[in-house]
């Protein structure tokens, strides 16, 4: 790491300290991840400084609610010294705006946070992402129909159920072209190459669910040969009878 760069980051953080209450100040205050593709794994480097007035000893670093791994960080940061935290983030299963928080935990249990934000671009767009099974008894049949197209609207997507979801569900697809009005209503007969997907189940199993649990939440995941790193999915909700 270039010492001049570290000094600049520390100076920037120290200049902001008069307006901050955080013992560890990162620059920028919110790290811009930019636009990333769904399924990508990106490496990030956060730079900041200890402005607490004392040495901070770190026990661990983690992420809240995100697929972070391979953290690198100093175990001890002297007062007025720069700090660099590195890690990888897996964007599988993410879509749209993403706000992430990295938490540095001191040996005394005190947390210090760094914030990141970005946009995850999914290559496949679903006209609907959530479906209601209503009051559902294990073994009952259900069926839902929706439209799917590529986000850039240039070609028709290929779509199949993941191996895991194929245990409980099946799909039928039909090649269509759709149009979307200003209110988001989807109708056939437009110019966007799409798939009309009928998702059905002959009976979701309650195996693995606690009998006392009333709410039903089932993720149905798909796969695409054209976009092998993408993680398209929909959510089935309802209540167990």
C-alpha positions as CSV (number, residue, x, y, z in Angstrom):
1,X,0.0,0.0,0.0
2,X,1.4,3.4,-1.0
3,X,2.2,5.5,2.2
4,X,1.3,8.7,0.5
5,X,-2.2,7.3,-0.4
6,X,-2.6,6.2,3.2
7,X,-1.6,9.6,4.5
8,X,-4.1,11.3,2.2
9,X,-6.9,9.1,3.4
10,X,-6.0,9.6,7.0
11,X,-5.8,13.4,6.4
12,X,-9.2,13.4,4.7
13,X,-10.7,11.4,7.5
14,X,-9.2,13.6,10.2
15,X,-10.5,16.7,8.4
16,X,-14.0,15.2,8.6
17,X,-13.6,14.2,12.2
18,X,-14.8,17.6,13.5
19,X,-18.2,16.8,12.0
20,X,-18.2,13.1,12.8
21,X,-18.8,11.1,16.0
22,X,-17.5,7.8,14.7
23,X,-14.1,6.7,16.2
24,X,-13.2,5.2,12.8
25,X,-13.9,7.5,9.9
26,X,-13.9,6.2,6.3
27,X,-13.4,8.3,3.2
28,X,-15.7,8.5,1.3
29,X,-18.4,8.2,4.1
30,X,-20.5,6.0,1.8
31,X,-18.4,3.8,-0.5
32,X,-19.8,3.8,-4.1
33,X,-19.8,0.2,-5.4
34,X,-21.2,1.4,-8.7
35,X,-23.2,-0.9,-11.0
36,X,-22.4,-4.6,-10.8
37,X,-23.9,-7.6,-12.5
38,X,-26.0,-10.1,-10.6
39,X,-23.8,-13.1,-9.6
40,X,-20.5,-11.3,-9.8
41,X,-18.0,-11.4,-7.0
42,X,-16.1,-8.1,-6.5
43,X,-13.2,-7.1,-4.4
44,X,-13.4,-3.9,-2.3
45,X,-10.9,-1.9,-0.4
46,X,-12.1,0.5,2.3
47,X,-9.8,3.2,3.5
48,X,-10.2,5.3,6.7
49,X,-8.5,6.5,9.9
50,X,-8.7,6.0,13.6
51,X,-9.7,9.4,15.1
52,X,-10.8,8.1,18.5
53,X,-7.8,9.5,20.5
54,X,-6.6,6.0,21.4
55,X,-5.5,2.7,19.9
56,X,-8.3,0.5,18.7
57,X,-7.8,-3.3,18.7
58,X,-10.0,-5.3,16.4
59,X,-11.3,-8.8,17.0
60,X,-13.2,-9.4,13.7
61,X,-14.9,-7.7,10.7
62,X,-18.1,-8.8,9.2
63,X,-21.0,-7.7,6.9
64,X,-24.6,-7.3,7.8
65,X,-26.9,-9.3,5.5
66,X,-24.6,-9.5,2.5
67,X,-22.4,-12.2,1.0
68,X,-19.0,-11.0,2.1
69,X,-15.9,-13.1,2.6
70,X,-12.1,-13.1,2.7
71,X,-11.7,-10.1,5.0
72,X,-8.3,-8.6,5.5
73,X,-7.8,-6.0,8.3
74,X,-5.3,-4.9,10.9
75,X,-5.8,-6.2,14.4
76,X,-4.5,-3.0,16.0
77,X,-4.9,0.6,14.7
78,X,-3.0,3.4,16.5
79,X,-4.7,6.8,17.1
80,X,-4.4,9.1,14.0
81,X,-3.4,6.1,11.9
82,X,-4.8,5.0,8.6
83,X,-6.8,1.7,8.4
84,X,-7.5,-0.4,5.3
85,X,-10.1,-3.2,5.2
86,X,-10.4,-5.5,2.2
87,X,-13.0,-8.1,1.3
88,X,-14.9,-9.8,-1.4
89,X,-18.7,-9.5,-2.0
90,X,-20.8,-12.0,-3.8
91,X,-23.8,-10.4,-5.6
92,X,-25.7,-13.6,-6.2
93,X,-29.4,-13.3,-5.2
94,X,-29.2,-9.5,-5.2
95,X,-31.1,-7.1,-7.5
96,X,-31.6,-3.4,-7.7
97,X,-30.2,-0.9,-5.1
98,X,-27.9,-2.4,-2.5
99,X,-27.0,-0.8,0.8
100,X,-24.4,-2.8,2.8
101,X,-22.8,-2.2,6.1
102,X,-19.3,-3.5,7.1
103,X,-19.0,-3.9,10.9
104,X,-15.6,-3.8,12.6
105,X,-15.8,-5.3,16.1
106,X,-13.3,-4.2,18.7
107,X,-11.9,-6.6,21.3
108,X,-14.0,-4.7,23.9
109,X,-17.1,-5.5,21.9
110,X,-17.6,-2.0,20.4
111,X,-18.8,-1.9,16.8
112,X,-17.5,0.5,14.1
113,X,-19.2,0.7,10.8
114,X,-18.6,1.5,7.1
115,X,-21.4,1.9,4.6
116,X,-21.5,1.0,0.9
117,X,-24.1,1.4,-1.7
118,X,-24.5,0.4,-5.3
119,X,-26.8,-1.1,-8.0
120,X,-27.0,-4.7,-9.0
121,X,-28.2,-5.3,-12.5
122,X,-30.1,-8.5,-13.1
123,X,-30.0,-9.7,-16.8
124,X,-33.5,-11.2,-16.6
125,X,-36.6,-9.2,-15.7
126,X,-39.7,-10.7,-14.1
127,X,-43.0,-9.0,-14.6
128,X,-44.0,-10.3,-11.2
129,X,-41.7,-11.6,-8.4
130,X,-44.2,-12.5,-5.6
131,X,-47.2,-14.9,-5.8
132,X,-49.8,-15.7,-3.2
133,X,-50.6,-19.4,-2.4
134,X,-53.4,-18.3,0.0
135,X,-54.2,-20.7,2.7
136,X,-52.3,-23.8,1.7
137,X,-52.4,-27.4,2.7
138,X,-49.4,-29.6,1.9
139,X,-50.0,-31.4,-1.4
140,X,-52.5,-28.9,-2.9
141,X,-52.0,-27.8,-6.5
142,X,-51.4,-24.2,-7.5
143,X,-50.6,-22.3,-10.7
144,X,-49.3,-18.8,-11.6
145,X,-48.6,-17.1,-14.9
146,X,-46.2,-14.3,-15.5
147,X,-43.9,-12.7,-18.2
148,X,-40.1,-12.7,-18.3
149,X,-37.7,-10.8,-20.6
150,X,-34.1,-9.7,-20.7
151,X,-33.4,-6.5,-19.0
152,X,-31.9,-4.9,-22.1
153,X,-35.1,-6.1,-24.1
154,X,-32.9,-7.2,-27.0
155,X,-33.5,-10.9,-27.0
156,X,-35.8,-13.6,-25.5
157,X,-34.3,-15.2,-22.3
158,X,-33.8,-18.9,-21.8
159,X,-35.1,-20.1,-18.4
160,X,-35.4,-23.4,-16.6
161,X,-36.1,-24.3,-13.0
162,X,-33.1,-25.0,-10.8
163,X,-32.6,-28.6,-9.8
164,X,-33.8,-27.9,-6.2
165,X,-37.0,-26.1,-7.3
166,X,-37.8,-28.7,-9.9
167,X,-38.5,-31.1,-7.0
168,X,-41.7,-29.2,-6.1
169,X,-42.5,-27.1,-9.2
170,X,-42.7,-27.4,-13.0
171,X,-42.9,-24.7,-15.7
172,X,-44.3,-24.3,-19.2
173,X,-43.1,-21.5,-21.4
174,X,-44.4,-19.8,-24.6
175,X,-42.6,-17.4,-26.8
176,X,-44.4,-14.1,-27.0
177,X,-43.8,-10.3,-27.5
178,X,-45.1,-7.9,-24.9
179,X,-45.5,-4.2,-24.3
180,X,-45.4,-2.4,-21.0
181,X,-47.5,0.8,-20.5
182,X,-46.5,3.8,-18.3
183,X,-48.3,2.2,-15.4
184,X,-46.4,-1.0,-15.7
185,X,-49.3,-3.1,-17.1
186,X,-48.0,-5.9,-19.4
187,X,-49.9,-7.0,-22.5
188,X,-49.0,-9.2,-25.4
189,X,-48.6,-7.8,-28.9
190,X,-45.7,-5.5,-28.3
191,X,-42.1,-5.5,-29.5
192,X,-40.3,-6.9,-26.4
193,X,-39.3,-10.6,-27.0
194,X,-40.4,-12.4,-23.8
195,X,-41.5,-15.7,-22.3
196,X,-45.0,-16.4,-20.9
197,X,-44.2,-18.6,-18.0
198,X,-46.7,-20.8,-16.2
199,X,-45.4,-22.0,-12.9
200,X,-47.2,-24.8,-11.2
201,X,-46.9,-27.1,-8.3
202,X,-48.7,-30.4,-7.6
203,X,-47.9,-30.0,-3.9
204,X,-45.4,-28.1,-1.9
205,X,-44.1,-30.2,1.0
206,X,-44.2,-29.1,4.6
207,X,-41.1,-31.2,5.4
208,X,-38.6,-29.1,7.2
209,X,-41.1,-26.6,8.4
210,X,-42.1,-26.3,12.1
211,X,-45.7,-27.3,12.5
212,X,-46.4,-24.3,14.7
213,X,-45.1,-22.0,11.9
214,X,-48.2,-20.5,10.0
215,X,-46.6,-18.4,7.4
216,X,-45.4,-19.9,4.1
217,X,-42.4,-18.5,2.3
218,X,-41.0,-20.5,-0.6
219,X,-38.2,-19.3,-3.0
220,X,-38.5,-20.7,-6.5
221,X,-35.1,-20.4,-8.3
222,X,-34.3,-20.6,-12.0
223,X,-31.2,-21.0,-14.1
224,X,-30.1,-19.6,-17.5
225,X,-27.5,-21.0,-19.9
226,X,-27.0,-17.6,-21.4
227,X,-26.5,-16.0,-17.9
228,X,-25.0,-18.8,-15.8
229,X,-24.0,-16.4,-13.0
230,X,-27.4,-14.9,-12.6
231,X,-29.7,-16.0,-9.8
232,X,-33.3,-15.3,-11.0
233,X,-36.0,-16.2,-8.5
234,X,-39.6,-15.6,-7.4
235,X,-41.2,-15.9,-4.0
236,X,-44.3,-17.9,-3.1
237,X,-46.1,-16.6,0.1
238,X,-49.1,-17.8,2.0
239,X,-50.3,-19.5,5.2
240,X,-50.2,-23.2,6.0
241,X,-53.7,-24.6,6.8
